[in-house]
């Protein structure tokens, strides 16, 4: 999954885009998975049709989730949509319908993101946990965590964003806990890590 969307694979995506037309299908590993016996196998199947055309197209699916019983019919049920004009720094969005593509285009047209409101001297903070599990943890306080013996321990991979005003903090705290952000996170990330790019990129 990381190959189609994370910064570490940007060079690979440039090679793909430069050499032909792309068709990409995206798959979660819960509740059903493509390959039994393997854990954490969120993956993308990338098909490249080599071409000398001046402009190369990209077609993608949404982030598919299905039950094991539906595996036999999974590929026949995939829906692809053109996302050529929706690429962001070479990242390929996990979008599979005209409605999703339209929403993403409108959201992406925003001229400002959280990054514009970050302050090195501010006192208002938003905290988020980088590792994703079943939900996203974005708070305006450091969560209190205790182990099985009742001892307090620091949360792992806790990151913070500092903004200048309470209004900005509260506004972005709401935005980052919205279903819209969860959808954007699914569209742009590897669905395992909540990276700075996704947090700072919320419109």
N, C-alpha and C positions, 0 to 999 in steps of 0.2 A: 504493500500500500504506500509506503514512504516514497517509492520511486516516482509516483505521479504528482506528489504534492509538497514534499519537504525540501528545505533549502539545500540539504546535503546532496540531493540528486539533480540539482539544476543543470549541471553540465550534460548529464545523460538526456534530459528532456530537450535540451537544445539540439542534440544530435537527432533525436526523433523528429522534432518539428522541422528541421532543415532537410530531412531526407524523404518525407512522404506524408501521406494521409494516415491519421491515427483513429483507431476504434478501441475504446477502453471500457471494460466492464468492471465494476467494483463490488466487492463482497465482504460482508461481515463474517465473523465466525460464531455468532450467537443469534438465534438458538441453533440453527443448522450450520454446518461447515462443509466446504468443498472436499476436504481431505480428512478422513477419519484418522485418529491416532496422533494428531499434531495439535499443539496448543498455540494460541496467539497467532493464528494464520489469517488475519485480515489481509486480503490481497486484491490486486488488480491484475486482470488479464489484458495485456497490451498487444494489439495487432497493428503492424505497420505495413502499409502498402507503399512501396518505394515509387516515387514519382518525380519527374523533372518540372512539374507545374510550378508556376511562380508563387502561388499561394496554396498552402496545404491546410486541409481541414482537420478538425478534431471533433469526434462524436463520443459521447460518454453516456453512462447510465448513472442512476442514483446509487446510493450506498445500499445494496440489496441485503435484506434480512429475510430469512425464510425458515420454515420448519423442515426438519429432516425428511418428513414424509413427502414434501414437495420437490425434493431434489431432482427427481426424474423429469420434471417439467420446468425446471428452473430456467434453462437457457432459452427455451421457446417463449418464456414470459418476459424476457428482458425488453426494455424500451430504451432506445437511444435518441439523443437529441444533439444538435450541433452546438458546440460550446467554443468554437474557434475564437469568437470575439470576447469571450469571457475569461480567457487565460489571465492569470495574475502572476507576473514575474516568472512566467513559464509553468506555473502550477496549473493543473488541470482539475477543474471543479467536478465533484461527484454530483452531477445534475442529470436527470433523465427525462424531463418533460419540458414542454414549452412554457408552462406556468412557472416551474422552478427557474428556468432560464430568465424569464421576464422579471421575477422578483429579485433574482441575483443582480441583474443589470441595474435595476432601480436602486437597490441598496448600495451597490458599488459606485453609483454616481455621486454619492455624498462627498462634498469637498473636504470635510474634516472628520478625523477619527480621534479616538482616545489619545493617540500619540501627540496630537496638537495641544492637549491640555495637561500634559505631564509637567511637573515642576520639581526642580532640584531643591527648592527651599520651602516647599509646601509642608503642611502638617496633617493633611488629610490623606488617609491611606486606604487602599483596597488590597486585600490579600487573596491569593489564589494558590491552589495546590496544582503542581504541574502534572502529576500522574492522574490519569482518568481511570475511573472504575465504572460504577453504574450511574454515576451522576457527577456534575461539575460542582466543585466547592469554591465559591467566590464570596468573600465576606468582608465586613469592615472592622473585624477584630481578629486577633490570633486565637484560633480554637484551642481549647484546653483538652489535652489528651493524656490519659493515664494507662499504664500497662496493667497486666493481670494481677500485679501485686499492689496496685494502687499508687504507684510512683508516677509522677508527672514526667512526660517526655515531650520534646519539641516535635512539632509536626514535620514530616519529611518533605523535602522539596517545596517548601512554602516560599512563594515569591511575593513581592509587593510592588504596587504602583503608587506613586505619590502625585497628588494633584493639588492645585492651589486653593480651591474653595470647597466648602461643604456641598454647594449646589452641584459642582462637577462630580464630586465623589458620589453623591446620592443618585445622580442621573445615570452615571456609568455603572453603578452598582445594580440599578434596575435593569439596564440594558444587558449587562453581562449575565444576569440571572433569568433572562427572557428565553422563550422558546425560539425566538429569532436567532439569538446568539448560538443556542445549541445546534440549530440547523446550519448556521454558517460554520461552526466548528466541524460539523460532520462533512460539510461541503469541501472545506479547505485543508483539514488536518489529516494526520495519519490515524486519528481516532484512538490513539494510545496516550498522547501527550498534549497538554495544553501549553502551547508555546507562546512566547512573547509576541510573535507575528500576529497570531489570532487575537490575543487580548488587546494589543495596541491598535489593531486594525478595525475594531468595532466602530461603525459610523456614529 
